[in-house]
Amino acid sequence: MNARVATQADLDGVLALLVADEEFFTGRAPKIGLADLRSRLARVDLEHDTWLYEEDGAAAGFGWVEPEYHPRSFEDWWEQRRSAPDFDPTLWFLIRNGDEVVAVVRNDPNRKSLG
């Protein structure tokens, strides 16, 4: 068993571990995808706040420490969204009734592996 910090490159293996765990305990496949995991870990400093246990080169355990919640500015949020590998503003919609904005929908690609 090898223990180390996790990296972005490990997230596919971590996702496989989480999916296998959920299937084992619930008997059904979860609707979680890589985009969901990345979103969940977006505020986690992987280099300092994670640990990954590997056995025979595969993820066998994974953990992280959640940072304290601190409100952030729109500019910080926007920079994070814009630089995300799955950023796709074509999935965002503004609905108007005449000149009035009546609704906004901000979608993310591949949420819960639904495309």
N, CA, C and O atoms as a DFTB+ gen file, in Angstrom:
460 C
 N C O
     1  1       0.865      -1.174       0.000
     2  2       0.000       0.000       0.000
     3  2       0.905       1.229       0.000
     4  3       1.837       1.332       0.798
     5  1       0.618       2.142      -0.896
     6  2       1.363       3.389      -1.030
     7  2       0.432       4.547      -0.677
     8  3      -0.714       4.574      -1.126
     9  1       0.904       5.493       0.111
    10  2       0.112       6.677       0.462
    11  2       0.818       7.921      -0.055
    12  3       2.034       8.065       0.073
    13  1       0.026       8.820      -0.646
    14  2       0.571      10.071      -1.168
    15  2      -0.561      11.059      -1.351
    16  3      -1.724      10.724      -1.125
    17  1      -0.228      12.285      -1.764
    18  2      -1.278      13.257      -2.069
    19  2      -1.845      12.939      -3.451
    20  3      -1.178      12.320      -4.281
    21  1      -3.061      13.363      -3.681
    22  2      -3.715      13.152      -4.979
    23  2      -3.387      14.319      -5.908
    24  3      -3.080      15.425      -5.462
    25  1      -3.460      14.047      -7.201
    26  2      -3.280      15.078      -8.222
    27  2      -4.482      15.032      -9.164
    28  3      -5.291      14.106      -9.108
    29  1      -4.588      16.026     -10.015
    30  2      -5.660      16.033     -11.019
    31  2      -5.618      14.758     -11.869
    32  3      -6.661      14.240     -12.270
    33  1      -4.429      14.263     -12.137
    34  2      -4.276      13.052     -12.953
    35  2      -4.861      11.816     -12.280
    36  3      -5.143      10.824     -12.953
    37  1      -5.045      11.860     -10.963
    38  2      -5.585      10.717     -10.220
    39  2      -7.113      10.667     -10.192
    40  3      -7.685       9.659      -9.778
    41  1      -7.776      11.729     -10.619
    42  2      -9.216      11.826     -10.405
    43  2     -10.024      10.761     -11.144
    44  3     -11.083      10.361     -10.661
    45  1      -9.560      10.297     -12.287
    46  2     -10.257       9.195     -12.971
    47  2     -10.265       7.945     -12.085
    48  3     -11.292       7.280     -11.950
    49  1      -9.121       7.632     -11.487
    50  2      -9.031       6.475     -10.605
    51  2      -9.839       6.660      -9.332
    52  3     -10.458       5.717      -8.839
    53  1      -9.834       7.878      -8.802
    54  2     -10.641       8.182      -7.613
    55  2     -12.118       8.013      -7.937
    56  3     -12.874       7.453      -7.143
    57  1     -12.530       8.499      -9.109
    58  2     -13.929       8.350      -9.513
    59  2     -14.302       6.869      -9.619
    60  3     -15.373       6.466      -9.165
    61  1     -13.438       6.072     -10.205
    62  2     -13.706       4.628     -10.316
    63  2     -13.870       4.004      -8.926
    64  3     -14.734       3.151      -8.727
    65  1     -13.043       4.427      -7.966
    66  2     -13.151       3.932      -6.600
    67  2     -14.482       4.340      -5.973
    68  3     -15.145       3.518      -5.340
    69  1     -14.877       5.606      -6.143
    70  2     -16.141       6.084      -5.585
    71  2     -17.342       5.373      -6.202
    72  3     -18.295       5.037      -5.500
    73  1     -17.298       5.144      -7.504
    74  2     -18.387       4.446      -8.195
    75  2     -18.486       3.005      -7.702
    76  3     -19.582       2.519      -7.425
    77  1     -17.350       2.324      -7.591
    78  2     -17.358       0.933      -7.110
    79  2     -17.886       0.855      -5.677
    80  3     -18.630      -0.064      -5.336
    81  1     -17.504       1.810      -4.849
    82  2     -17.967       1.851      -3.469
    83  2     -19.483       2.030      -3.402
    84  3     -20.164       1.322      -2.659
    85  1     -20.002       2.966      -4.171
    86  2     -21.448       3.222      -4.193
    87  2     -22.210       1.996      -4.704
    88  3     -23.236       1.621      -4.136
    89  1     -21.711       1.378      -5.767
    90  2     -22.370       0.191      -6.306
    91  2     -22.370      -0.952      -5.287
    92  3     -23.356      -1.679      -5.165
    93  1     -21.270      -1.106      -4.562
    94  2     -21.177      -2.162      -3.564
    95  2     -22.200      -1.961      -2.451
    96  3     -22.880      -2.904      -2.046
    97  1     -22.304      -0.732      -1.962
    98  2     -23.172      -0.469      -0.812
    99  2     -24.639      -0.277      -1.160
   100  3     -25.509      -0.571      -0.340
   101  1     -24.928       0.208      -2.358
   102  2     -26.335       0.467      -2.703
   103  2     -26.888      -0.510      -3.734
   104  3     -28.103      -0.645      -3.879
   105  1     -25.994      -1.190      -4.449
   106  2     -26.441      -2.118      -5.478
   107  2     -26.793      -1.442      -6.792
   108  3     -27.300      -2.095      -7.703
   109  1     -26.534      -0.151      -6.905
   110  2     -26.812       0.549      -8.173
   111  2     -25.686       1.527      -8.475
   112  3     -24.987       2.015      -7.586
   113  1     -25.543       1.787      -9.759
   114  2     -24.493       2.709     -10.205
   115  2     -24.896       4.147      -9.892
   116  3     -26.031       4.545     -10.152
   117  1     -23.979       4.918      -9.340
   118  2     -24.299       6.310      -9.051
   119  2     -24.293       7.145     -10.327
   120  3     -23.702       6.762     -11.337
   121  1     -24.949       8.269     -10.263
   122  2     -24.959       9.199     -11.395
   123  2     -23.960      10.309     -11.111
   124  3     -24.324      11.481     -11.013
   125  1     -22.715       9.928     -10.983
   126  2     -21.648      10.891     -10.748
   127  2     -20.632      10.732     -11.855
   128  3     -20.314       9.616     -12.268
   129  1     -20.134      11.830     -12.325
   130  2     -19.125      11.809     -13.359
   131  2     -17.907      12.603     -12.928
   132  3     -17.866      13.159     -11.830
   133  1     -16.935      12.648     -13.790
   134  2     -15.695      13.348     -13.493
   135  2     -15.944      14.841     -13.254
   136  3     -15.301      15.446     -12.396
   137  1     -16.861      15.430     -14.000
   138  2     -17.168      16.855     -13.807
   139  2     -17.734      17.096     -12.409
   140  3     -17.441      18.121     -11.795
   141  1     -18.545      16.161     -11.897
   142  2     -19.091      16.278     -10.545
   143  2     -17.983      16.218      -9.495
   144  3     -17.967      17.005      -8.549
   145  1     -17.062      15.280      -9.673
   146  2     -15.957      15.146      -8.724
   147  2     -15.082      16.388      -8.748
   148  3     -14.702      16.904      -7.697
   149  1     -14.761      16.869      -9.942
   150  2     -13.949      18.092     -10.038
   151  2     -14.646      19.273      -9.379
   152  3     -14.011      20.078      -8.698
   153  1     -15.944      19.372      -9.582
   154  2     -16.706      20.453      -8.973
   155  2     -16.663      20.338      -7.449
   156  3     -16.497      21.337      -6.749
   157  1     -16.812      19.127      -6.945
   158  2     -16.808      18.903      -5.492
   159  2     -15.466      19.278      -4.875
   160  3     -15.407      19.760      -3.744
   161  1     -14.391      19.054      -5.625
   162  2     -13.041      19.297      -5.110
   163  2     -12.469      20.641      -5.552
   164  3     -11.289      20.907      -5.325
   165  1     -13.271      21.481      -6.169
   166  2     -12.763      22.727      -6.755
   167  2     -12.049      23.619      -5.744
   168  3     -11.073      24.283      -6.095
   169  1     -12.512      23.646      -4.505
   170  2     -11.896      24.515      -3.501
   171  2     -10.859      23.792      -2.644
   172  3     -10.293      24.384      -1.725
   173  1     -10.609      22.530      -2.934
   174  2      -9.654      21.739      -2.156
   175  2      -8.264      21.874      -2.775
   176  3      -8.096      21.732      -3.986
   177  1      -7.280      22.148      -1.936
   178  2      -5.884      22.204      -2.370
   179  2      -5.363      20.769      -2.397
   180  3      -4.968      20.227      -1.365
   181  1      -5.364      20.165      -3.565
   182  2      -4.998      18.747      -3.681
   183  2      -3.621      18.465      -3.091
   184  3      -3.427      17.447      -2.427
   185  1      -2.674      19.352      -3.326
   186  2      -1.295      19.122      -2.892
   187  2      -1.144      19.088      -1.364
   188  3      -0.237      18.441      -0.841
   189  1      -2.029      19.783      -0.661
   190  2      -1.875      19.870       0.795
   191  2      -3.012      19.237       1.592
   192  3      -2.830      18.919       2.767
   193  1      -4.167      19.048       0.987
   194  2      -5.343      18.632       1.748
   195  2      -5.981      17.338       1.273
   196  3      -7.166      17.111       1.517
   197  1      -5.215      16.485       0.598
   198  2      -5.751      15.189       0.167
   199  2      -4.776      14.082       0.512
   200  3      -3.591      14.318       0.748
   201  1      -5.297      12.884       0.535
   202  2      -4.450      11.710       0.627
   203  2      -5.067      10.625      -0.238
   204  3      -6.285      10.459      -0.301
   205  1      -4.187       9.898      -0.898
   206  2      -4.587       8.829      -1.800
   207  2      -3.803       7.583      -1.415
   208  3      -2.578       7.622      -1.299
   209  1      -4.508       6.490      -1.218
   210  2      -3.874       5.205      -0.954
   211  2      -4.001       4.367      -2.219
   212  3      -5.082       4.240      -2.794
   213  1      -2.877       3.800      -2.638
   214  2      -2.849       2.989      -3.857
   215  2      -2.390       1.574      -3.524
   216  3      -1.559       1.350      -2.644
   217  1      -2.957       0.646      -4.251
   218  2      -2.515      -0.739      -4.157
   219  2      -2.426      -1.278      -5.569
   220  3      -3.400      -1.235      -6.321
   221  1      -1.265      -1.782      -5.926
   222  2      -1.019      -2.280      -7.281
   223  2      -1.345      -1.226      -8.335
   224  3      -1.872      -1.551      -9.399
   225  1      -1.033       0.033      -8.042
   226  2      -1.228       1.117      -9.002
   227  2      -2.646       1.638      -9.125
   228  3      -2.898       2.530      -9.934
   229  1      -3.588       1.106      -8.342
   230  2      -4.981       1.551      -8.415
   231  2      -5.373       2.223      -7.104
   232  3      -4.878       1.864      -6.035
   233  1      -6.263       3.195      -7.201
   234  2      -6.755       3.877      -6.009
   235  2      -7.478       2.887      -5.107
   236  3      -8.371       2.163      -5.547
   237  1      -7.080       2.867      -3.836
   238  2      -7.719       1.977      -2.870
   239  2      -8.393       2.762      -1.752
   240  3      -9.214       2.220      -1.012
   241  1      -8.048       4.032      -1.633
   242  2      -8.646       4.898      -0.621
   243  2      -8.346       6.343      -0.969
   244  3      -7.301       6.652      -1.542
   245  1      -9.261       7.217      -0.621
   246  2      -9.087       8.635      -0.948
   247  2      -9.775       9.466       0.121
   248  3     -10.859       9.115       0.587
   249  1      -9.151      10.557       0.504
   250  2      -9.758      11.462       1.467
   251  2      -9.281      12.882       1.240
   252  3      -8.251      13.120       0.609
   253  1     -10.058      13.826       1.771
   254  2      -9.673      15.228       1.655
   255  2     -10.231      16.016       2.820
   256  3     -11.158      15.578       3.501
   257  1      -9.659      17.172       3.035
   258  2     -10.115      18.095       4.062
   259  2     -10.826      19.234       3.355
   260  3     -10.274      19.856       2.448
   261  1     -12.055      19.503       3.776
   262  2     -12.815      20.620       3.210
   263  2     -12.291      21.934       3.785
   264  3     -12.133      22.061       4.999
   265  1     -12.025      22.894       2.932
   266  2     -11.619      24.201       3.467
   267  2     -12.820      24.893       4.106
   268  3     -13.971      24.611       3.772
   269  1     -12.528      25.799       5.028
   270  2     -13.614      26.594       5.597
   271  2     -14.249      27.406       4.490
   272  3     -13.571      27.861       3.568
   273  1     -15.544      27.583       4.587
   274  2     -16.220      28.378       3.572
   275  2     -15.950      29.855       3.807
   276  3     -16.173      30.383       4.897
   277  1     -15.475      30.494       2.778
   278  2     -15.288      31.941       2.793
   279  2     -15.961      32.478       1.542
   280  3     -15.623      32.068       0.431
   281  1     -16.891      33.374       1.706
   282  2     -17.519      33.947       0.507
   283  2     -16.443      34.524      -0.407
   284  3     -15.449      35.084       0.056
   285  1     -16.654      34.382      -1.678
   286  2     -15.678      34.936      -2.614
   287  2     -16.366      35.892      -3.560
   288  3     -17.587      35.890      -3.716
   289  1     -15.568      36.679      -4.163
   290  2     -16.115      37.685      -5.067
   291  2     -16.585      37.037      -6.367
   292  3     -16.172      35.935      -6.726
   293  1     -17.452      37.752      -7.049
   294  2     -17.885      37.280      -8.359
   295  2     -16.679      37.112      -9.272
   296  3     -16.619      36.149     -10.037
   297  1     -15.733      38.015      -9.209
   298  2     -14.548      37.945     -10.074
   299  2     -13.764      36.652      -9.847
   300  3     -13.308      36.027     -10.804
   301  1     -13.607      36.250      -8.585
   302  2     -12.909      34.992      -8.285
   303  2     -13.693      33.792      -8.815
   304  3     -13.128      32.881      -9.422
   305  1     -15.014      33.811      -8.571
   306  2     -15.857      32.721      -9.062
   307  2     -15.785      32.652     -10.587
   308  3     -15.639      31.569     -11.152
   309  1     -15.886      33.796     -11.250
   310  2     -15.881      33.847     -12.704
   311  2     -14.565      33.328     -13.258
   312  3     -14.561      32.599     -14.250
   313  1     -13.451      33.690     -12.637
   314  2     -12.148      33.206     -13.095
   315  2     -12.072      31.686     -12.981
   316  3     -11.566      31.019     -13.883
   317  1     -12.575      31.135     -11.867
   318  2     -12.571      29.681     -11.698
   319  2     -13.448      29.006     -12.757
   320  3     -13.032      28.016     -13.359
   321  1     -14.641      29.522     -12.988
   322  2     -15.536      28.939     -13.988
   323  2     -14.922      29.030     -15.379
   324  3     -14.932      28.055     -16.130
   325  1     -14.392      30.190     -15.721
   326  2     -13.829      30.400     -17.062
   327  2     -12.632      29.519     -17.343
   328  3     -12.421      29.107     -18.484
   329  1     -11.848      29.224     -16.326
   330  2     -10.641      28.425     -16.537
   331  2     -10.875      26.927     -16.354
   332  3      -9.950      26.135     -16.532
   333  1     -12.102      26.528     -16.001
   334  2     -12.410      25.103     -15.826
   335  2     -12.293      24.380     -17.172
   336  3     -12.666      24.939     -18.203
   337  1     -11.784      23.155     -17.173
   338  2     -11.616      22.439     -18.444
   339  2     -12.938      22.156     -19.162
   340  3     -12.941      21.949     -20.375
   341  1     -14.050      22.144     -18.444
   342  2     -15.341      21.858     -19.071
   343  2     -16.192      23.115     -19.274
   344  3     -17.400      23.013     -19.484
   345  1     -15.575      24.293     -19.212
   346  2     -16.316      25.551     -19.365
   347  2     -17.002      25.601     -20.724
   348  3     -16.357      25.435     -21.759
   349  1     -18.314      25.829     -20.716
   350  2     -19.088      25.899     -21.959
   351  2     -20.250      26.873     -21.779
   352  3     -21.337      26.463     -21.374
   353  1     -20.035      28.160     -22.074
   354  2     -21.107      29.143     -21.876
   355  2     -22.279      28.968     -22.832
   356  3     -23.305      29.628     -22.669
   357  1     -22.148      28.091     -23.831
   358  2     -23.293      27.850     -24.719
   359  2     -24.399      27.098     -23.991
   360  3     -25.506      26.960     -24.512
   361  1     -24.102      26.608     -22.781
   362  2     -25.116      25.914     -21.978
   363  2     -25.815      26.857     -21.007
   364  3     -26.643      26.417     -20.209
   365  1     -25.500      28.130     -21.062
   366  2     -26.100      29.115     -20.173
   367  2     -27.171      29.873     -20.951
   368  3     -26.965      30.231     -22.111
   369  1     -28.300      30.113     -20.319
   370  2     -29.420      30.746     -21.016
   371  2     -30.005      31.885     -20.192
   372  3     -30.075      31.817     -18.965
   373  1     -30.414      32.914     -20.884
   374  2     -31.109      34.060     -20.303
   375  2     -32.474      34.116     -20.966
   376  3     -32.573      34.178     -22.191
   377  1     -33.516      34.093     -20.164
   378  2     -34.881      34.071     -20.706
   379  2     -35.509      35.435     -20.454
   380  3     -35.512      35.942     -19.332
   381  1     -36.035      36.009     -21.516
   382  2     -36.633      37.339     -21.422
   383  2     -38.111      37.288     -21.780
   384  3     -38.566      36.432     -22.539
   385  1     -38.832      38.225     -21.215
   386  2     -40.210      38.504     -21.602
   387  2     -40.203      39.977     -21.982
   388  3     -40.302      40.857     -21.127
   389  1     -40.086      40.229     -23.284
   390  2     -39.893      41.604     -23.738
   391  2     -38.522      42.077     -23.303
   392  3     -37.520      41.432     -23.611
   393  1     -38.458      43.195     -22.593
   394  2     -37.189      43.727     -22.102
   395  2     -36.837      43.227     -20.703
   396  3     -35.770      43.546     -20.179
   397  1     -37.723      42.449     -20.102
   398  2     -37.518      42.001     -18.727
   399  2     -36.856      40.617     -18.693
   400  3     -37.293      39.696     -19.384
   401  1     -35.804      40.482     -17.887
   402  2     -35.187      39.176     -17.651
   403  2     -36.068      38.436     -16.654
   404  3     -36.297      38.916     -15.544
   405  1     -36.564      37.256     -17.055
   406  2     -37.478      36.508     -16.186
   407  2     -36.845      35.240     -15.609
   408  3     -37.360      34.675     -14.645
   409  1     -35.741      34.795     -16.189
   410  2     -35.079      33.599     -15.663
   411  2     -33.673      33.488     -16.233
   412  3     -33.372      33.996     -17.314
   413  1     -32.836      32.818     -15.483
   414  2     -31.473      32.528     -15.916
   415  2     -31.208      31.064     -15.601
   416  3     -31.565      30.576     -14.529
   417  1     -30.583      30.370     -16.537
   418  2     -30.207      28.975     -16.321
   419  2     -28.722      28.854     -16.621
   420  3     -28.273      29.147     -17.730
   421  1     -27.958      28.416     -15.612
   422  2     -26.523      28.194     -15.801
   423  2     -26.265      26.702     -15.653
   424  3     -26.267      26.168     -14.543
   425  1     -26.044      26.042     -16.768
   426  2     -25.830      24.595     -16.773
   427  2     -24.341      24.287     -16.850
   428  3     -23.558      25.074     -17.382
   429  1     -23.967      23.147     -16.319
   430  2     -22.606      22.644     -16.442
   431  2     -22.648      21.357     -17.243
   432  3     -23.574      20.564     -17.075
   433  1     -21.665      21.126     -18.114
   434  2     -21.669      19.891     -18.907
   435  2     -21.403      18.670     -18.036
   436  3     -20.666      18.735     -17.052
   437  1     -22.008      17.578     -18.413
   438  2     -21.776      16.269     -17.809
   439  2     -22.039      16.208     -16.311
   440  3     -21.383      15.442     -15.605
   441  1     -22.973      16.988     -15.819
   442  2     -23.347      16.896     -14.414
   443  2     -24.007      15.552     -14.169
   444  3     -24.939      15.175     -14.880
   445  1     -23.547      14.852     -13.203
   446  2     -24.060      13.529     -12.848
   447  2     -24.071      12.593     -14.064
   448  3     -24.946      11.737     -14.201
   449  1     -23.069      12.781     -14.947
   450  2     -22.881      11.955     -16.145
   451  2     -24.089      11.966     -17.070
   452  3     -24.318      10.998     -17.794
   453  1     -24.852      13.027     -17.057
   454  2     -26.034      13.088     -17.907
   455  2     -25.772      13.797     -19.238
   456  3     -26.694      13.953     -20.038
   457  1     -24.549      14.221     -19.484
   458  2     -24.225      14.862     -20.757
   459  2     -24.369      16.345     -20.732
   460  3     -24.125      17.006     -21.742
